Amino acid sequence: MRPDVLIRTLTDDRRVLAGWAIGATLAGCMYAAFYPQLAGGQMAEAVAAYPQAMRQALRLDDLSSPAGYLGSSVFGLILPLIAMFYGAATGARTLAGDEEAGRLDLVLAHPVSRTGLVVQRFAALTAGAVVIAVAVWAGMLTIRGAAQLREISVGEFAAQCATLALLATVFGAVAIGIGAATGRRGLVFTVTAAVGILSYALHAFAGQLGLDAGKYLSPFYYYIGAEPLRHGMPWGHAAVLAVAALLLTAAGTVVFNRRDLNT
């Protein structure tokens, strides 16, 4: 299978991808740079006044350490939400965007099967997630000294950024599957974003709701639950995210192959 669709997709989306990468990096670095000012003092006192359940849900129990601060704010909230929306937006364009615009028949008129189209578009989405993760990693290393984050090693930053890419890929696969079934871009983005927000809430508040086992259903648990910023690459959790993305994409491919695109 020639990678023509993959190359064309990456070429067409290069400006959009650059925007995602730059935006994620700037947002992450900006909040990370506040660590020396926010890690202690009034911030710590204010957080101490929060209910224990809220501190646990939002990972606010350890703002004094670099890993604790970044794990609660930058990599605990800001960047995973950006990754989720990247996956939702990019996955929505993968099939549903072309179908709504009336271009899908033209694309499939080329020597590419429906399966090949999904596989190559998923590969392009994954490549974009990797680009974003590498940009964030490079940004964190750039400010690591000035922001007093040297306690976190280069490898630990790389591990957290790798799981960030996998998280984006999972939500991209969700969007691809919904797009394969519906062909409606707006619906795909809305449903994928809703799934992402609900899964984040499940991960954060499962314990408080008495649903401890529910966190295992959330991709956010496998993204940050093993605390890569402290312990390095969580290979088991990363494998779960990778397998989930592949299975979701495979399911979407089956639906896409069976659906009558003329209806």
Order of alpha helices (4+ residues) and beta strands (2+ residues): alpha-alpha-alpha-alpha-alpha-alpha-alpha-alpha-alpha-alpha-alpha-alpha-alpha-alpha-alpha
